[in-house]
């Protein structure tokens, strides 16, 4: 299965690949701002698309508006195939 990602989705996936624990929505926003990255689509849209294709896992947080996100094994594998180091 071929997965095509937008530039924004790829940036978010790269950020999640560097984090070893689930991270909240605003944690991702902070990392984007630290790296002075601008997304061409809304972050929530990018995260939903990544979760829909199985590259990112979303875990709801009871009592909170946003949950946590982490890269899946499929996401790590996809990145390693797309971006050889």
PyMOL commands that place a pseudoatom at each C-alpha (Angstrom):
pseudoatom trace, name=CA, resn=UNK, resi=1, chain=A, elem=C, hetatm=0, pos=[0.000, 0.000, 0.000]
pseudoatom trace, name=CA, resn=UNK, resi=2, chain=A, elem=C, hetatm=0, pos=[1.414, 3.350, -1.034]
pseudoatom trace, name=CA, resn=UNK, resi=3, chain=A, elem=C, hetatm=0, pos=[0.807, 6.263, 1.306]
pseudoatom trace, name=CA, resn=UNK, resi=4, chain=A, elem=C, hetatm=0, pos=[1.222, 9.783, -0.026]
pseudoatom trace, name=CA, resn=UNK, resi=5, chain=A, elem=C, hetatm=0, pos=[1.703, 12.483, 2.607]
pseudoatom trace, name=CA, resn=UNK, resi=6, chain=A, elem=C, hetatm=0, pos=[1.490, 16.241, 2.328]
pseudoatom trace, name=CA, resn=UNK, resi=7, chain=A, elem=C, hetatm=0, pos=[4.456, 18.329, 3.470]
pseudoatom trace, name=CA, resn=UNK, resi=8, chain=A, elem=C, hetatm=0, pos=[2.584, 19.212, 6.680]
pseudoatom trace, name=CA, resn=UNK, resi=9, chain=A, elem=C, hetatm=0, pos=[1.830, 15.582, 7.479]
pseudoatom trace, name=CA, resn=UNK, resi=10, chain=A, elem=C, hetatm=0, pos=[5.460, 14.650, 6.870]
pseudoatom trace, name=CA, resn=UNK, resi=11, chain=A, elem=C, hetatm=0, pos=[6.677, 17.401, 9.228]
pseudoatom trace, name=CA, resn=UNK, resi=12, chain=A, elem=C, hetatm=0, pos=[4.322, 16.216, 11.975]
pseudoatom trace, name=CA, resn=UNK, resi=13, chain=A, elem=C, hetatm=0, pos=[5.337, 12.578, 11.465]
pseudoatom trace, name=CA, resn=UNK, resi=14, chain=A, elem=C, hetatm=0, pos=[9.038, 13.523, 11.708]
pseudoatom trace, name=CA, resn=UNK, resi=15, chain=A, elem=C, hetatm=0, pos=[8.386, 15.367, 14.982]
pseudoatom trace, name=CA, resn=UNK, resi=16, chain=A, elem=C, hetatm=0, pos=[6.523, 12.387, 16.418]
pseudoatom trace, name=CA, resn=UNK, resi=17, chain=A, elem=C, hetatm=0, pos=[9.337, 10.048, 15.328]
pseudoatom trace, name=CA, resn=UNK, resi=18, chain=A, elem=C, hetatm=0, pos=[11.767, 11.922, 17.606]
pseudoatom trace, name=CA, resn=UNK, resi=19, chain=A, elem=C, hetatm=0, pos=[9.552, 11.576, 20.700]
pseudoatom trace, name=CA, resn=UNK, resi=20, chain=A, elem=C, hetatm=0, pos=[9.543, 8.300, 22.629]
pseudoatom trace, name=CA, resn=UNK, resi=21, chain=A, elem=C, hetatm=0, pos=[6.298, 8.863, 24.548]
pseudoatom trace, name=CA, resn=UNK, resi=22, chain=A, elem=C, hetatm=0, pos=[2.769, 9.966, 23.587]
pseudoatom trace, name=CA, resn=UNK, resi=23, chain=A, elem=C, hetatm=0, pos=[2.537, 13.743, 23.306]
pseudoatom trace, name=CA, resn=UNK, resi=24, chain=A, elem=C, hetatm=0, pos=[-0.426, 16.082, 23.470]
pseudoatom trace, name=CA, resn=UNK, resi=25, chain=A, elem=C, hetatm=0, pos=[-1.670, 18.421, 20.760]
pseudoatom trace, name=CA, resn=UNK, resi=26, chain=A, elem=C, hetatm=0, pos=[-0.117, 21.515, 22.326]
pseudoatom trace, name=CA, resn=UNK, resi=27, chain=A, elem=C, hetatm=0, pos=[3.205, 19.730, 22.805]
pseudoatom trace, name=CA, resn=UNK, resi=28, chain=A, elem=C, hetatm=0, pos=[3.305, 19.199, 19.046]
pseudoatom trace, name=CA, resn=UNK, resi=29, chain=A, elem=C, hetatm=0, pos=[2.427, 22.868, 18.503]
pseudoatom trace, name=CA, resn=UNK, resi=30, chain=A, elem=C, hetatm=0, pos=[5.318, 23.884, 20.783]
pseudoatom trace, name=CA, resn=UNK, resi=31, chain=A, elem=C, hetatm=0, pos=[7.777, 21.726, 18.856]
pseudoatom trace, name=CA, resn=UNK, resi=32, chain=A, elem=C, hetatm=0, pos=[6.598, 23.178, 15.553]
pseudoatom trace, name=CA, resn=UNK, resi=33, chain=A, elem=C, hetatm=0, pos=[7.123, 26.689, 16.923]
pseudoatom trace, name=CA, resn=UNK, resi=34, chain=A, elem=C, hetatm=0, pos=[10.581, 25.825, 18.288]
pseudoatom trace, name=CA, resn=UNK, resi=35, chain=A, elem=C, hetatm=0, pos=[11.646, 24.674, 14.844]
pseudoatom trace, name=CA, resn=UNK, resi=36, chain=A, elem=C, hetatm=0, pos=[9.861, 27.630, 13.216]
pseudoatom trace, name=CA, resn=UNK, resi=37, chain=A, elem=C, hetatm=0, pos=[7.843, 25.230, 11.074]
pseudoatom trace, name=CA, resn=UNK, resi=38, chain=A, elem=C, hetatm=0, pos=[4.688, 26.398, 9.376]
pseudoatom trace, name=CA, resn=UNK, resi=39, chain=A, elem=C, hetatm=0, pos=[2.061, 23.903, 8.296]
pseudoatom trace, name=CA, resn=UNK, resi=40, chain=A, elem=C, hetatm=0, pos=[0.112, 24.424, 5.099]
pseudoatom trace, name=CA, resn=UNK, resi=41, chain=A, elem=C, hetatm=0, pos=[-2.870, 22.635, 6.661]
pseudoatom trace, name=CA, resn=UNK, resi=42, chain=A, elem=C, hetatm=0, pos=[-4.309, 22.746, 10.160]
pseudoatom trace, name=CA, resn=UNK, resi=43, chain=A, elem=C, hetatm=0, pos=[-2.456, 20.517, 12.635]
pseudoatom trace, name=CA, resn=UNK, resi=44, chain=A, elem=C, hetatm=0, pos=[-5.638, 18.675, 13.646]
pseudoatom trace, name=CA, resn=UNK, resi=45, chain=A, elem=C, hetatm=0, pos=[-6.316, 17.850, 9.982]
pseudoatom trace, name=CA, resn=UNK, resi=46, chain=A, elem=C, hetatm=0, pos=[-2.780, 16.531, 9.522]
pseudoatom trace, name=CA, resn=UNK, resi=47, chain=A, elem=C, hetatm=0, pos=[-3.034, 14.405, 12.686]
pseudoatom trace, name=CA, resn=UNK, resi=48, chain=A, elem=C, hetatm=0, pos=[-6.429, 12.993, 11.651]
pseudoatom trace, name=CA, resn=UNK, resi=49, chain=A, elem=C, hetatm=0, pos=[-5.062, 12.008, 8.240]
pseudoatom trace, name=CA, resn=UNK, resi=50, chain=A, elem=C, hetatm=0, pos=[-1.999, 10.348, 9.790]
pseudoatom trace, name=CA, resn=UNK, resi=51, chain=A, elem=C, hetatm=0, pos=[-4.183, 8.443, 12.262]
pseudoatom trace, name=CA, resn=UNK, resi=52, chain=A, elem=C, hetatm=0, pos=[-6.589, 7.386, 9.501]
pseudoatom trace, name=CA, resn=UNK, resi=53, chain=A, elem=C, hetatm=0, pos=[-3.797, 5.712, 7.531]
pseudoatom trace, name=CA, resn=UNK, resi=54, chain=A, elem=C, hetatm=0, pos=[-2.336, 4.063, 10.649]
pseudoatom trace, name=CA, resn=UNK, resi=55, chain=A, elem=C, hetatm=0, pos=[0.932, 5.997, 10.867]
pseudoatom trace, name=CA, resn=UNK, resi=56, chain=A, elem=C, hetatm=0, pos=[-0.031, 7.743, 14.123]
pseudoatom trace, name=CA, resn=UNK, resi=57, chain=A, elem=C, hetatm=0, pos=[-1.996, 6.438, 17.111]
pseudoatom trace, name=CA, resn=UNK, resi=58, chain=A, elem=C, hetatm=0, pos=[-4.422, 8.703, 18.943]
pseudoatom trace, name=CA, resn=UNK, resi=59, chain=A, elem=C, hetatm=0, pos=[-5.236, 7.954, 22.586]
pseudoatom trace, name=CA, resn=UNK, resi=60, chain=A, elem=C, hetatm=0, pos=[-8.159, 9.900, 24.078]
pseudoatom trace, name=CA, resn=UNK, resi=61, chain=A, elem=C, hetatm=0, pos=[-7.613, 11.520, 27.463]
pseudoatom trace, name=CA, resn=UNK, resi=62, chain=A, elem=C, hetatm=0, pos=[-10.765, 11.276, 29.610]
pseudoatom trace, name=CA, resn=UNK, resi=63, chain=A, elem=C, hetatm=0, pos=[-11.827, 14.672, 30.876]
pseudoatom trace, name=CA, resn=UNK, resi=64, chain=A, elem=C, hetatm=0, pos=[-9.575, 16.549, 28.476]
pseudoatom trace, name=CA, resn=UNK, resi=65, chain=A, elem=C, hetatm=0, pos=[-10.331, 18.163, 25.142]
pseudoatom trace, name=CA, resn=UNK, resi=66, chain=A, elem=C, hetatm=0, pos=[-7.308, 16.687, 23.385]
pseudoatom trace, name=CA, resn=UNK, resi=67, chain=A, elem=C, hetatm=0, pos=[-5.694, 13.295, 23.766]
pseudoatom trace, name=CA, resn=UNK, resi=68, chain=A, elem=C, hetatm=0, pos=[-2.169, 12.145, 23.038]
pseudoatom trace, name=CA, resn=UNK, resi=69, chain=A, elem=C, hetatm=0, pos=[-0.473, 11.146, 19.817]
pseudoatom trace, name=CA, resn=UNK, resi=70, chain=A, elem=C, hetatm=0, pos=[2.439, 8.840, 19.080]
pseudoatom trace, name=CA, resn=UNK, resi=71, chain=A, elem=C, hetatm=0, pos=[3.974, 7.360, 15.967]
pseudoatom trace, name=CA, resn=UNK, resi=72, chain=A, elem=C, hetatm=0, pos=[3.117, 3.711, 15.281]
pseudoatom trace, name=CA, resn=UNK, resi=73, chain=A, elem=C, hetatm=0, pos=[5.471, 0.970, 14.129]
pseudoatom trace, name=CA, resn=UNK, resi=74, chain=A, elem=C, hetatm=0, pos=[3.961, 1.406, 10.658]
pseudoatom trace, name=CA, resn=UNK, resi=75, chain=A, elem=C, hetatm=0, pos=[4.773, 5.122, 10.812]
pseudoatom trace, name=CA, resn=UNK, resi=76, chain=A, elem=C, hetatm=0, pos=[8.366, 4.435, 11.798]
pseudoatom trace, name=CA, resn=UNK, resi=77, chain=A, elem=C, hetatm=0, pos=[8.696, 1.868, 9.017]
pseudoatom trace, name=CA, resn=UNK, resi=78, chain=A, elem=C, hetatm=0, pos=[7.150, 4.242, 6.471]
pseudoatom trace, name=CA, resn=UNK, resi=79, chain=A, elem=C, hetatm=0, pos=[9.599, 7.005, 7.446]
pseudoatom trace, name=CA, resn=UNK, resi=80, chain=A, elem=C, hetatm=0, pos=[12.595, 4.673, 7.214]
pseudoatom trace, name=CA, resn=UNK, resi=81, chain=A, elem=C, hetatm=0, pos=[11.571, 3.628, 3.691]
pseudoatom trace, name=CA, resn=UNK, resi=82, chain=A, elem=C, hetatm=0, pos=[10.842, 7.169, 2.528]
pseudoatom trace, name=CA, resn=UNK, resi=83, chain=A, elem=C, hetatm=0, pos=[13.802, 8.921, 4.148]
pseudoatom trace, name=CA, resn=UNK, resi=84, chain=A, elem=C, hetatm=0, pos=[16.844, 6.646, 4.212]
pseudoatom trace, name=CA, resn=UNK, resi=85, chain=A, elem=C, hetatm=0, pos=[19.596, 7.999, 6.428]
for i in range(1, 85): cmd.bond("trace and resi %d" % i, "trace and resi %d" % (i + 1))
show_as sticks, trace
zoom trace
